[in-house]
Amino acid sequence: MHTRVLTGITTTGTPHLGNYVGAIRPAILASRDPEVDAFYFMADYHALIKSDDPDRVEASRLKITATFLAAGLDPNVATFYRQSDIPEVPELMWLLTCVTSKGLLNRAHAYKAAVDRNIEAQEDADAGVTAGLYMYPVLMAADILAFNANKVPVGRDQIQHIEMARDIAQRFNHTYGREFFVMPEALIEEQVATLPGLDGRKMSKSYDNTIPLFEGGPKGLREAIMKIVTDSRAPGEPKDTEDSALFTIFQAFASPAETTAFADALHNGIGWGEAKQVLFERIEAEVAPMRERYDALMARPDDMEDILLAGAAKARAIAAPLLETLRDAVGLRSARHKLKSPEEPASVPVEQKSKPPRFASFRDTDGSFRFRLFAADGEELLLSASFSDPKAAGSLRQALSTMGGATATIESQGDHVALLVDGKVVANGASYPDEVARAAGVLRLRTALDALAAATAEEAAAKANAARQGA
C-alpha cells in the first residue's frame, strides 16, 4: 500500500546549504521509496503572506524548482507542482473556511505570536496582522486535504497545523455526513540534520548566517566557508569537534570514514584555514555536479515550466474529482442534477468503464480523408490532418493504435496540442483556455494512446490464440 506524503516549500528565498541538507536531500531520498507517493509543491500562495515583493517570489519559484530538479528529484516519480496552478486548492480553502471556527484560528501559534508582540509593544492587538496570516492554517489544510495526504513531514513547530487540518477535516466530514477526507498525520523529522551557520547558530536567512548552495558558484561557496567562526586555537593545537560548526557541517556531507579522518586531523592540530579548505573541497565534490545541472535549468526556464505544468495536471487529476464530490455534498450542484432517494445508488454503466479509446473516420467536404480519436468517455482528443489517399489515413491510424503515450511526440502549439510523426504535425487536439488545462490535455492524450496500444495488443493476442486453437 502506498503512503501519500506531501511537502510544501515556501517560495520566499534562495535555497542554502542548510535547506539542502535539512529538507531537499531527505525529500528526494524519500521520493525514491517505492512505497511512497510523493507530492512536492511550491507554496507560492503561502509566500504572499510573508513577502510583498513580486520579483522575489517569482525568482524564488524558479530557483527552488531548479534546485530540486538539479538535486535529483524525478518529476516522473514524484508529483511536483506549484500551489497556484491548482485552482481546486483555494476553492477547497473556502469550503473548509465555512466549517472552521474562529476560536480554532485564534489559537494558531503564528497569529498568537503576532498578537503578543503587538501587546508587548503597546500596539493594537491586530496591528499589521493580515487575514492571510490569520487564515494560513486553513490554506495549509486545503493543501493537504485536496490530495488526502496520509503523512506530512514537519518540524515540531508545525505540528499544530496538522492537528488543525485534522480538526477541520473532521468538522467537514461530520457536517456533511461522509468521510470525505482521510486524517493526515504529522511525520516528525527527528533525524533531519540542522546545520549551523557562519556564527554557530542554526543556519537561517533570519540570522543572515547562511552558506549558499549554488549562488555565487565555487567562489561564493569557498568565501562563505572561510567566514565560519572558529575559536582562537592556533595550528598545532588540538581542536574540539563537539561544538565545532565546521565539523558538524563536514559530517553532513562525508562518509563515516571521511568523518573519522577529519576528526583525527582536528584532534591532531590541523589549522582552521586548512580545515576550512578541506570542508570546501568535500562539499564542492557533492555540489559541483548539481550546480552544473542547476545552471543549465536556470538557462532554460521553459523546460521547468513544462515540468511544473505536467505536475499540476497530475495533481489536478486527483484534486478535481474530489472537489466535484465536495461541491455536490455542500449543494453547489448543476441545475441538471437529479435528486435521488438515499436508497437509490448512482447508476454508472459498467460497460462504459471497459471501453477503449476509438477512431472515427470520415470524408471531408473537399473529398479528403480524415479521422478523429475519441477517449473512452467520448471526449475528442485528436483530429487528423487531411489525406488524399485513404490508405495513408489508415496507415496513420494503425501507427497510432500501437504507438503508446510514452513514445508519442506531443507539443503545445499556440492554444492547442499537436501530435507529430517524423517531425510533421499529423493531428491536432482541442483548444485549451490556459497552460495547466493544456498540460492536462496532453496527459489525457498520452493515457488514451497507452490504453489504445494495450487494447490493440490484447486484440492481437486474442486473434493469435484463436488461430492456434483453430489449427
Order of alpha helices (4+ residues) and beta strands (2+ residues): beta-alpha-beta-alpha-alpha-beta-alpha-alpha-alpha-alpha-beta-alpha-beta-alpha-alpha-alpha-alpha-alpha-alpha-beta-beta-beta-alpha-beta-beta-beta-alpha
